[in-house]
């Protein structure tokens, strides 16, 4: 089931997010999220959705401003994260469909995905749902003692 995240979902969201921060290159961030960080995101983001399976958070997706300034009001960035056991099960597509619908409801023109090039599943996933690669920033992030490129993908709505 895909639904809006609530305060009760914070522990499950933290489990997924912090696992990715600690153990993967899905994100370049190396500072774990706190309950307050997630509570702030639930309050401030344009959308924060969860995929719930058997009473557990299997993934989440969020929609938020791409950049500050009124000229960017119709462009948003998104983030999506799935539990390893949820990958390839359709939850990612379902989450993104709801994120895109929310973006359309807000009058968003395009969604940007900022993707770690060291995350081999991210680019094909986004391409399969209509995103196109529009840029690559070489060595934009550093994690686990190595430099990593950032891929920029875009979907015009």
Buried (B, 14 or more C-beta within 10 A) or exposed (E): EBEEBEEEBBEBBBEBBBBBBEEBBBBBEEEEBEEEBBEEBBEEBBBBBBBBBEEBBBBBBBBBBBEEEEEEBBBBBBBBBBBEEBBEBEBBEBBBEBBBEBBEEBEBEBBBBBBBBBBEEBBEBBEEBBBEBEEEEEEBBEBEEEEBBBBBBBBEB
